[in-house]
């Protein structure tokens, strides 16, 4: 039953990502930037991820200040965080840690999703966010890999909101995905 539930959930996630990707590519997805409370979005994402994290006995740590806001599309920010947190949980061993933190710069908020998981090799980091690279071409173990579309969607949504996204890792010591969002409207 657990394997069937996981397979069904994976199928739903893939369909959601494909739909969002198609909407972005066709220009049909409306872009509605507003002042978004990043702590609220993180709390919502953690609430959705709590069962998945509890199953693996992972600690979810929210280090996002309650009053930090970015000027971005709330749905896109939620999708970015959900994908990054879900990936962090997927690649972290039981008893590990997934932490979201954020800081305020002059013009951008910087949000980091860090984990104590398996990490990535530098040559694999260079392959992330690329639609021409298959997930099986990344890492030493192909089990548990998704479609790779989630990270591509994250990259698309971050850029659409005027930010940047990057990854860094020490293999065997976890990974950090950091993205930026503007603090205010460019106008």
N, C-alpha and C positions, 0 to 999 in steps of 0.2 A: 504494500500500500504506500509506503514512504517513497519507494522508487517511482511508482506511478504518479504520485503527487509532485515529485521533483521534475519528472519529465513533462507533466502538464504545465507546471509553473514555468519551465524553460521555454516551452512552446509559446505560451502567452507573452513572455518577455520578448522573445524573438519577433513575434507579430507586432507588438507595440513599437519596438525599435524600427522595424521595417516601415511601419505606418508613419512614424515621426520622420524618418529619413526621406520617405517619398514626399511628404508634405513640405519639408524644407527644400528639397530639390525642385519641386514644382512651383515653389513660391506661394503655396496655398496656406502655409502656417503663418498666422498673424503674429506679428512681433509687437508685444505690448510692454514696453519697459515702464517700471515704476520703482519707487523706493521700497526695496524688499528687506525685511528684517531677516538677516542670515541665521540668527539663532532659532527663529521659528521654523525656518525651512529645515535646518539640521535636526531639530527635535522631531519633526514630522518624518523625516527619512529614517532616523533612529527607531522611531516607533514601528515603522513598517519592517525594519531590518531586525528587530529585537528577537523574533522567533528564530530566524535563521542563525543569529549570533548565539542565542541560548542553546540551540541544538549542538553547537560546536564548543560551548563553554567559553565564548570569547567575551572580552570586556569592551564595551563601547564607551568611549570617553568624548564628551562634548566640551571643548575648550573655546567656544565661540561666545564672545561678549554679547550680552542681551541687547545692547543698544547699537550694535554695528549694522549699518544698512548699506546696501549697494543699489545702484540704479540699473536694473536689469529686468528681463522678463522672468517672472516668478516660476512659471511652468518649466522654462528652460533650466533655471538654476536648480530646481528640484530634480529634474532629469539628470543633470550633471552629477549632483551629489549622490543621487540614488545609484547611478551606475558605478561611481568610484567606490562608494561604501560597499556595494554588493560584491564588486571585484575584490576589494580588500578582505572581506569575510571569506570569499571563496578560496583565496590563496594563503590564508592564515591558518596555522595548525591549532588544534584544540588548546585552550588555555591562553591563547594569544591576545593581542590588543589591536583595536582599530580606533584611531583618534582623529577627530576633526578639530582643527584650530583655525583661527582667522586673525589677521592683523590689519590695521588701517594705515595706509600710506598717505602721501599727499593727494594723489588723484585716484588711487585704486585700493580696493580691499583685496587682500591675498588670502586665499582659502587653501588649506592643506589637508589632504586625507592621507594619513600615515598608517602603516600596519607593521606587525612584527612577523610577517609571513616569509615566504620562500625567497622573495626578492627577484631581481632581474639582472641578467648580464648586460653590460654596456651595449653590445651589438644588438640585443633584443630591444633595449630602450629606443635605439635608433629606428626600429621598425614599427613602433607604436604610432597610432593615429594615421596610418597609411592604409588606404583602401586596397592597394595592390599587394598587400602582404596577408597571407593566410595565417590564422591563429596557430596552426600546427607548425608554422615556420618560426615560432617564438618559443623559447624555453626548451628545457631538456625533457619535459614530460608533457605529452599531449592530452592526458586525462584531465577532465575538469575544465577544459577550455571552452569558451563560448564561440560566437561568430566573429568577434572583434569589432562588430558594428557599434557596440555601446561606446567604446572609446572614440570611434570616428564621429559618432553623434555628439559626444562631449566636446570634441574639438570644434565641430561645426557650431554648436550652441555658444561656446565660449567666444569664438571669433565673432559670431553674430551680435554678441553683447559688447563687443569692443575690448575683449580681454585676450589673454594668452594662457596656454596650458603647457605644462612640462612634467616630466617624470624624472626621478633620480632614485638610485638604489645601490645598495651593496649586496651582492648576491649572498643569500643565506641569512640576511639580516633585515629583511623587509623592504618596503618600497614607500615612496612618497610621491603623490600626485598633487601638484600645486597649480591653481588657476587664479587669474585675476579678473575682477569686475570693476567697472568704474563706480566711483562714489556718487557722482552726480551726472545729470544730463550734459551732453557735450554742447548743447545750445545755451 
